[in-house]
Amino acid sequence: MFLKNVARMARFNADKMGKVDVARGDAMFAGLNCFEPGQEHALHSHAGQDKLYFVLEGSARVVVGDQEQTLEAGDAAFAASGVPHSMRNTGKARLIVMAVLAPPPRN
């Protein structure tokens, strides 16, 4: 499977963060989290699941554990299993983030 210009798959929702499945295997999942300006993904954690955020477009304020940083396109953040994390679009443009989770979520 090959995917070109993954950011074009983004879907936004005026009421909450949009989500798009990109790829799913037995051991890993990748999806897009799509934020309008001001939208956020509240602080949460995943037991038994690691998560990597990779910013494709836009700017985000990201919390991982007790650390907080602003990430731009090309930046990434990693939250190991059980570590609280959150993300907020602090910019004036849309934010597109690829989220990679291992193992994949159960749906």
KAKA-V750813 format. One record per residue. N is the residue number from 1. RES is the residue in three letters. PSI is psi as a letter, one per 20 degrees, with the letter a starting at -180 (* if undefined). BURIAL is # if it has 24 or more other ideal C-beta (glycine too) atoms within 12 Angstrom, else .. D_CENTER is the distance of its C-alpha to the mean C-alpha in Angstrom with 1 decimal. Layout:
n=N res=RES psi=PSI burial=BURIAL d_center=D_CENTER
n=N res=RES psi=PSI burial=BURIAL d_center=D_CENTER
//
This chain:
n=1 res=MET psi=p burial=. d_center=21.1
n=2 res=PHE psi=q burial=. d_center=20.1
n=3 res=LEU psi=p burial=. d_center=17.6
n=4 res=LYS psi=p burial=. d_center=18.4
n=5 res=ASN psi=m burial=. d_center=16.5
n=6 res=VAL psi=h burial=# d_center=13.3
n=7 res=ALA psi=h burial=# d_center=12.2
n=8 res=ARG psi=i burial=. d_center=15.3
n=9 res=MET psi=i burial=# d_center=13.9
n=10 res=ALA psi=q burial=# d_center=11.7
n=11 res=ARG psi=p burial=. d_center=13.2
n=12 res=PHE psi=q burial=# d_center=13.3
n=13 res=ASN psi=p burial=. d_center=14.9
n=14 res=ALA psi=h burial=. d_center=17.2
n=15 res=ASP psi=h burial=. d_center=17.1
n=16 res=LYS psi=r burial=. d_center=13.5
n=17 res=MET psi=p burial=# d_center=9.9
n=18 res=GLY psi=q burial=# d_center=10.3
n=19 res=LYS psi=q burial=# d_center=9.0
n=20 res=VAL psi=p burial=# d_center=10.4
n=21 res=ASP psi=p burial=. d_center=11.4
n=22 res=VAL psi=g burial=# d_center=11.9
n=23 res=ALA psi=q burial=. d_center=13.8
n=24 res=ARG psi=p burial=. d_center=15.1
n=25 res=GLY psi=a burial=. d_center=17.8
n=26 res=ASP psi=h burial=. d_center=19.7
n=27 res=ALA psi=i burial=. d_center=17.9
n=28 res=MET psi=q burial=. d_center=14.3
n=29 res=PHE psi=q burial=# d_center=11.6
n=30 res=ALA psi=p burial=# d_center=9.2
n=31 res=GLY psi=r burial=# d_center=7.5
n=32 res=LEU psi=p burial=# d_center=6.2
n=33 res=ASN psi=p burial=# d_center=4.8
n=34 res=CYS psi=o burial=# d_center=7.9
n=35 res=PHE psi=p burial=# d_center=9.4
n=36 res=GLU psi=r burial=# d_center=13.2
n=37 res=PRO psi=p burial=. d_center=14.7
n=38 res=GLY psi=i burial=. d_center=14.9
n=39 res=GLN psi=q burial=# d_center=12.4
n=40 res=GLU psi=r burial=# d_center=10.3
n=41 res=HIS psi=o burial=# d_center=8.6
n=42 res=ALA psi=q burial=. d_center=11.6
n=43 res=LEU psi=p burial=. d_center=12.4
n=44 res=HIS psi=r burial=. d_center=12.5
n=45 res=SER psi=r burial=. d_center=12.9
n=46 res=HIS psi=o burial=. d_center=13.5
n=47 res=ALA psi=p burial=. d_center=17.0
n=48 res=GLY psi=j burial=. d_center=17.6
n=49 res=GLN psi=p burial=# d_center=14.0
n=50 res=ASP psi=q burial=# d_center=12.2
n=51 res=LYS psi=p burial=# d_center=8.5
n=52 res=LEU psi=p burial=# d_center=7.5
n=53 res=TYR psi=p burial=# d_center=4.7
n=54 res=PHE psi=o burial=# d_center=6.7
n=55 res=VAL psi=p burial=# d_center=7.5
n=56 res=LEU psi=g burial=# d_center=9.6
n=57 res=GLU psi=q burial=# d_center=11.3
n=58 res=GLY psi=a burial=# d_center=12.0
n=59 res=SER psi=p burial=# d_center=11.9
n=60 res=ALA psi=q burial=# d_center=10.0
n=61 res=ARG psi=o burial=# d_center=11.6
n=62 res=VAL psi=p burial=# d_center=9.9
n=63 res=VAL psi=p burial=# d_center=11.9
n=64 res=VAL psi=o burial=# d_center=12.3
n=65 res=GLY psi=c burial=. d_center=15.6
n=66 res=ASP psi=j burial=. d_center=18.2
n=67 res=GLN psi=q burial=. d_center=16.7
n=68 res=GLU psi=p burial=. d_center=15.1
n=69 res=GLN psi=q burial=. d_center=14.5
n=70 res=THR psi=p burial=. d_center=13.6
n=71 res=LEU psi=q burial=# d_center=11.5
n=72 res=GLU psi=r burial=. d_center=12.6
n=73 res=ALA psi=p burial=. d_center=12.2
n=74 res=GLY psi=i burial=. d_center=12.8
n=75 res=ASP psi=q burial=# d_center=11.6
n=76 res=ALA psi=q burial=. d_center=9.5
n=77 res=ALA psi=q burial=# d_center=9.2
n=78 res=PHE psi=p burial=. d_center=10.3
n=79 res=ALA psi=o burial=# d_center=10.9
n=80 res=ALA psi=r burial=. d_center=13.9
n=81 res=SER psi=p burial=. d_center=15.2
n=82 res=GLY psi=i burial=. d_center=16.3
n=83 res=VAL psi=p burial=. d_center=14.8
n=84 res=PRO psi=q burial=. d_center=13.5
n=85 res=HIS psi=q burial=# d_center=10.3
n=86 res=SER psi=r burial=# d_center=9.0
n=87 res=MET psi=q burial=# d_center=7.6
n=88 res=ARG psi=p burial=# d_center=10.1
n=89 res=ASN psi=o burial=# d_center=11.0
n=90 res=THR psi=i burial=. d_center=14.3
n=91 res=GLY psi=a burial=# d_center=15.5
n=92 res=LYS psi=i burial=. d_center=17.8
n=93 res=ALA psi=r burial=. d_center=15.9
n=94 res=ARG psi=q burial=# d_center=13.0
n=95 res=LEU psi=p burial=# d_center=9.5
n=96 res=ILE psi=p burial=# d_center=7.6
n=97 res=VAL psi=p burial=# d_center=4.4
n=98 res=MET psi=p burial=# d_center=4.9
n=99 res=ALA psi=p burial=# d_center=3.9
n=100 res=VAL psi=p burial=# d_center=7.6
n=101 res=LEU psi=p burial=# d_center=9.6
n=102 res=ALA psi=p burial=# d_center=13.3
n=103 res=PRO psi=r burial=. d_center=15.3
n=104 res=PRO psi=q burial=# d_center=13.8
n=105 res=PRO psi=q burial=. d_center=13.6
n=106 res=ARG psi=p burial=. d_center=17.0
n=107 res=ASN psi=* burial=. d_center=17.4
//
